[in-house]
Amino acid sequence: MKHISIIIVNFNQHKLSDRCLFSLSKVHEAGFKFSVFVVDNGSAKNYHLPSKLSKKRFFLLRSDANLGFTGGNNLGIHAAIERFDSEFVLLLNNDTEVEAQFLCELFTCIEARPRMGIVSAKIFFTPGKEFHKRSYTQTERGNVLWYAGGSVDWQHLVAFHRGVDEIDRQQFAGQERSDFATGCCALIRREVLEKAGFLDRRYFLYLEDVDLSMRARLFGYQIGYCDAAKVWHANASSSGGSGSSFQQYYQLRNRLYFFFRYGTWIVRLRVLKILLQRVLRGSRLEHKAIWHFLTLQDGKQPII
């Protein structure tokens, strides 16, 4: 029977992690077994697993330093494969809650498609965490899409979520392919990690999932989207929320890095154009992100 290791990175968000783990404790198994590894990623106060959770399924790892989304997940992946020799790894944000059948749906989807290397679930905003809260009625909340597949726009140098802010009316039910999987919830074949490598530590967080998806595609794998698998996401809870200075810095620096690394010469010219525009009209934080991109200061960087 195949084994799935679920990796969750916690950084000073203990209550959110608890909710995520309790939702995972209700997840069904069908044709596979799964275990959960929580990486306490340099939290100011040590995280402890809730006592009600099974010690045979849930495991805790600690890092004294904040390794970022990339390093924290890589630590968990290494530990999980070493312990269980897992055929699959699932990256899952700690600020999510899952439907009991979501893992069965993801597993069935990827097993039926040998060329599919990574598959992501349909992800909704946690009720009350939408970008535009006042735009939805009480009954619509919990059914607002955060991710229904992803697209990379090489002309405008953005990677965006399909369906974001839309009410789910099964409009993406027929979609199976995606340009990239989101690290918020991504089931990955172990062989993809062995061939394409783990998450790139140079990103620290943001766009590392787009980068991994790109490397997987270069090795001939498809990136999938499973509309039947449902997850709810509180959105950027561990990085100060959407629009925070933390998010702005890493989004810009990593955006420049990703598109310059994988783009054609025309795309690279567009990167330089955006860089020049932000130098002339950008904020101090954007100037720092650009300087770090130009001087190859990657990974975790002080932004204040």
N, C-alpha and C positions, 0 to 999 in steps of 0.2 A: 504494500500500500504506500502511495506517495506521501511525502511530508511537506507541509508548508510552514515556514517560519515567518511570523508577523513581527516586524520591527517598529517600535514606537520610541520616539525621542522626546523626553520630558525636559523642559527648562523652566523651572520656577512656576509651573502650572499644574500643581498637584491635584487640585479638584477636577480640572478638566481631564487629566489623565485617568483619574479614578472612574469618571463617567464613561470614558472610552473603554476601559478595561471591563467594566461591568456589562457594557453592551456586547463586548467580545465573548464574555462568559456564556452568553445565550446563543452563540453562533452554532449552526448545525454543521455536521461533517457528513460527507457522502463520497466515498471512494478515496478519501485522503484523511490524514491526521494533521493537526496543526498545534503549534506552540507559539507563545507570545514572549518576546524579549523586550523589556523596557530599558532603555538607556537613559539613566539620570545624568544629564549632560552639563555637569558643572553647576547644578542648582545651588543657590545660596544656602538652602536648608535641604538636607538629604531627603530624598523621596523614599517612601516605604510602600510596598505593595499592600493593598487592603487584605486583611487577615481572612476574609471570606473566600478569596480566590484560591483555586487549586495550585498547590506548590509543584504539582506534576506537569502543569501546563504553562504557568506564568513564572517568568524568571526576571531577575533584576541585575543590571550591570551598572557600574558607576564610572564616570570619568571625572577627575578632579578639575579639569578645564572644560570650558565650553568649546566643543569641537565643531559647532555649527551643525546644520542639517546634514551636510555631506559627511563630516567626520563621525558624527554620532551614529548615523545609519550604517556607515562602513564598519564601525566597531561592532554593532549588533549583528550585521550580516556575517562577519568573520566568526563570531562566537556561535551563531546559530548553525552555520554549515559545519563547523568543527564538532559540535555536539550531536547534531541530528543528521548530518549529511543530506540536508534538505534539497529536494529537486526544485522547489520554488521558494521565493522570498516575496513577502508582501510588505511594501512600505506603506505605513499608515500614520497620518498626523494624529497627535495626541488630542487635538481639539475636535475630534470627530466622534460621532456615534453611528453605529451600523445596524442595518436590518439583519435579522437572524439568518436569512438565506443568502446574504450577499456573497459570501466566500464560495458557496456551492455554485452560484451563477458565474462568478469569475473563473473558477476552476473548469467548469463545463465548457465555457467559451474558449479558453485557451487550449484545452486538451483536444477539442474538435478541430483545431487549426494549427497544424504542426509548424507552419511558418510564422505564426504569431509569437513574438518574443516577449512582449509586454502588453498587458491589458489593464485599463482603468475602468472604474465604476462610474455610474451616473451619480453626481454629487450635488446635493442641494445646500442652500444656506440653512444653517440652524435658525429656527424662527427667532426673529428679532435682531439677527446679525446681517441682514441684507444691506447692500450698498445704499438703497433708496427705501428705507423702512416705510415711509408714509405712502408709498405707491401701491401698497398691497393691503388687502383686507385681512382680517384675522384668519379667515378660512383658507386664504391663499398662502399664508406663511407656512413654511415647512415644505412647500411645493414649488419654491423659486429656485431655478437652476443656478448653480455656481460653475459647473463643468459638465458638458455633454460632448466630449471630444475636444481636441485642440488643433489649431491651424497656425502655421508659420507664414507670415507675410513678408517675403524677402524684399518687396518694393518699399514698404514702409518700416521695415526692421522691427517688427513686433511679433511676439508669439501670444496668441489670445485664445481664450476659452470660447468654444461654441455654445450658444444658448444662454450665456450669462445674463442674469436679470429677467429671463423669460419665465412665465408660468409653464410648468411641464404639462403638456397636453399630448404626450407621446409623439411629438413632432420629430424626435430623433430615434424612434424605435427601430427604423430600418438601417441605421448607420452602424457599421462595424469597424471602420478604419479611422485612424486619427494620425495627424502629423507627429503628435507627441503625447506621451502619457504624463499625467500629473503625479508628482511625488506625494500628493495628499493621499492617494490610494492607488497603488500600482502593483499588480501581480507580475513578477518577473521570473522567467526561466533562469535557473542557475547557469545554464550553458551560455546565456547572453552575458552574464557577468564575467564568466571565464574567458570569453572571447573579446568582448568590448571593454571590459574593465568595470570597476566599481564607480561610485559617484566621484566626480572630479573635485578634490578638496579646494581647488583654486576659486571655486564659486562661493564657498562657505554656505550660502543659501541663496535661493532664487536663480532660476534658469538651469540649475544642475540637472533637473529632470528632462528639460528640453535637450540638453547636451547628451545625456545618456540615451535618450530616444534616437537622436541623430546618429550616434555611434552604433547603436543596434541596427538601424536601417542601413548603414554602410556595410554591415556584415550580412545583409540580406534578409533581416527579420522584418516582419510587419508590426505595427503598433495598433492595438485594438481598443475598441470602446464597447463596453457591455451595458446596454441600456437597462437590463433586468436587475443589475446589482445596484443597490441603493445605499448611499452614505450621506450623512448630514455633517456640515463643516462650519465651525464658528468663525473661520476666516482670519488668518494672521494674528491669532491670539498671543503667540509667544514672541512676536516681533514688534509689538506696540500698536498693532492694528493697521488697517489699510491707510496709506498716506503718511505713515510715520517717517521721521527722518531716517531711521534705520532702514526701512523698506526703500525709500527713495534712493539712498546711496547705493545699495547693493543692486537694485534693479537697473540703474543707469550703468554702473561700472560693468556688470555682468552682461548686460545687453550689448554694449560695445564689444566686449570680449567675444561673445558667442558669434555675432554676425561677422566680425572681422576674421574669426578663425575658420568658419565654414563657408563664408560667402565667396562668390566669384569676384573678379576685380571690380565689376560694376557695383556690387554690393559693398565692397570695401570703400569705394569712393563715397557711397551714401553714408557709411559710418563716419568718414572724415567730415562730411558735410554737417551731420548732426553734431559732431564734436565741436566744430567751429561755431555753430549756432549757439550751443550751450556755453561756450567760452565767452561769447559776446553778450549773451543775454541771460545766462544762467545764474543760479544762486551760488553762495560760497560752498554749499554742500555738493552741488553739481560740479563745481570746479575741482573739488577734492577727488570726486569719483573719476573725473577725466584725467587728472594728474596721476592717480594710482593706476589707471588703465595704461597710460602712456609709459609709465616707469615700471610696469609689470609688478606692481605691489598688489598681489592677489591674496586669496584666503581672507582670514579675519583681519580687519583693520580698524583702528580707532577713528571715529567719524566726528567727534566733538572738537 
